[in-house]
Amino acid sequence: MDARNQEYHKNTLHLPRILCLHGGGSNARIFKTQCRVISQRLEPYFRFAYAEAPFDSGPGPDVLSVYAEYGPFVRWFPDPEHNIDDRAAIKAINNSVKTAMDEDDRSGATGPWVGLLGFSQGAKLAASLMFRQQVRAEKLGRAQAGSDWKFAVVMAGRAPIVNLDPDVFRSSMLSNTSQIDLSGLPDVDDLMGEEHILKLPTIHVHGLADPGLYFHRELLDDYCSIDSVRVLEWDGAHRVPVKSANVNPLIDQILRLAKEIGAL
C-alpha cells in the first residue's frame, strides 16, 4: 500500500461506508481508479470500498484503450450463453458483496455501511440490491431485510431491476440474473401496479452522450418513485465523471441527501 492509500485508509476507518460496484467487463481495481475524484471529494465524509464481480467477462466498452493491463475483467450478471442457474448466480453475487464488506471490516474499518455507488452494470446491481432490501422489509419485516443501505448512486444504470430474491417476491416487470431485458411482455397488472417500484433514495447520473441514455432514463422513470429520486445529467458519454465541473454537483447531491436521511 503506497503512502497515499495508507493515509486514506487511516483517515477513513471510522467514517460511514459506501460500497462501490464496477461496470461489466471491468473490475474493482479499474473502478477505484475511475472513482478517484469522487472518492477524494468525499474523503472527509465517507469511506469507499470496492467489490469484485464473480463472473468472467471480456473487456467492457473503451476499457482496453486505458486499462488493457488491468485484467482479468469480470461482470456482475452471468453471460446467458453460460447457462448459470439463477439461484447460483444470486449466491455468487451475494458472496462477492459480502467478501468486499468483510475484507473492509477486517482491515479495521468500523463505520456503518450506508450507501451503494454503481456504474453501468454495477448501477443496475445497486438498484436491485436496494429493491431487494425494500421488498424484504415490506414482506418479512425490517429485521429480515438483510441490509440497511440508506441510499444508492446509480450512474448509467439500465432498466429493468433484477430480482435477487424470487422466493420473496416475483413480478414480470423484473428480470432474472441472466436477462438483459424482460423475458417477454409484462403482465398488465404488474405493469400498472407499483410493487416493482423502488422507493428508497437514489441519485441517478446520466451522460447525455451515452448511447444507453434511453435505457438509463427508463430505469429512472419506470422503476423508481418520483418522490425518492434525484437526477444529474451531464455532457458525457458512457463513463464515470472525473472533471470538477461534473463531479462537484454530484458531491453536493450526495452530501445533501445523506444529511437529510441521517446517513451523515
C-alpha angles and dihedrals in degrees: 000000000000124000095264093051091046090053092048091048093051096043097049104041093106099041129104109269135234119199111217122212118198127216127263115282091026136080143220094271092055093045092051088057092046091050096046096111094044090047093049093050091050096042094106090056112027141028116223123216124183128220125206118223118237105226130077116245145171116250117288126237113308092354095118093053091066109009105036091130094048099079158155094090124210142184136212099226121047124249107260089228090064092064095219113176113251095235091048090051092050090049091051092049091049091050092051092051093045093047092056092048094046092049091053090049090051091050088064102263113145107173121116119264103246110153148034125213118189139171125208107320088010089054090052088052092048091055090045093051090050090049092050090052091049095049094046090051091050097045103031106020131263093278088064096046092102094217141035105214110166099196145351133218106216111196114186094337119169130220139274113063113232120238106236096174111037091166090068102036139006131188134164086227090069127074128218123241096270097047123094089192138008115302092235144331109326122244110267093234091051091047094050095040129080103225091103092053119110109225100176118102116281136172113209120204117194130183108218091213093049112120088219096053093116091057093045090054089047090059089050098044102036103032109031131067114247087223094062105039136092121190133207121182121186138179097262142106129234099318144093112272114247106165117096093237089061100033099048096065089051092051090050092051094048093049094044093049094043091053093046094054097039098252089126 
